[in-house]
């Protein structure tokens, strides 16, 4: 594992890895763990947006809808150019979820020396993430997030992913950046598959 991580680090440099998946698929959990393993900085669009909504006393996403693109550009993209992130690789959680945003994300990331080198999608069915949502609600372990308030809102988030984010993944697939990982495993198994597939991609870059 250590040899694989070392190879990934050398290949990644100060580049970025962007993680996608349905709500409750484990993006932030895996992203945080991956960032720690790679000595990278972790950026979650959801965390940034919720903090900005609270700071500005706004609620754009509380009913399950994605943030308007103009605000995404204003609130999220400037993080790529932060000086405290300059010398680090980045692990991103769903940065650019609305089709069309990926073009600007790619451009800004590359301009800030954080070129996107891989995009990982955690593949899990809607039925399984809905089950995870219900279990999390019963345990009350999702906090007071407005976009997790009800199953109806959660289903809106699934619809947003279907209509707006799936085309983003196709774009990355066509660029040969997309890596699909089975998200319906134990957390450890998901992480190990992520490392294995990033390692394989790093080796391919040598050819």
PEURHU-V888514 format. One record per pair of residues at least 12 apart in sequence whose C-alpha atoms are under 6 Angstrom apart, sorted by sequence separation. I is the first residue (numbers start at 1). J is the second residue. If there is no record, write none. Layout:
i->I j->J
i->I j->J
This chain:
i->81 j->112
i->40 j->88
i->42 j->90
i->44 j->92
i->40 j->89
i->41 j->90
i->42 j->91
i->43 j->92
i->44 j->93
i->40 j->90
i->42 j->92
i->45 j->95
i->35 j->91
i->119 j->177
i->120 j->178
i->123 j->181
i->118 j->177
i->119 j->178
i->120 j->179
i->121 j->180
i->122 j->181
i->123 j->182
i->124 j->183
i->119 j->179
i->120 j->180
i->122 j->182
i->123 j->183
i->124 j->184
i->122 j->183
i->99 j->164
i->98 j->164
i->99 j->165
i->98 j->165
i->97 j->165
i->99 j->167
i->99 j->168
i->16 j->89
i->19 j->92
i->14 j->88
i->15 j->89
i->16 j->90
i->17 j->91
i->18 j->92
i->19 j->93
i->20 j->94
i->14 j->89
i->16 j->91
i->17 j->92
i->18 j->93
i->19 j->94
i->64 j->147
i->62 j->146
i->63 j->147
i->62 j->147
i->64 j->153
i->63 j->153
i->64 j->156
i->64 j->157
i->16 j->114
i->15 j->114
i->16 j->115
i->17 j->116
i->14 j->114
i->15 j->115
i->16 j->116
i->19 j->119
i->21 j->121
i->15 j->116
i->16 j->117
i->17 j->118
i->18 j->119
i->19 j->120
i->20 j->121
i->21 j->122
i->17 j->119
i->19 j->121
i->24 j->129
i->8 j->199
i->11 j->202
i->8 j->202
i->4 j->199
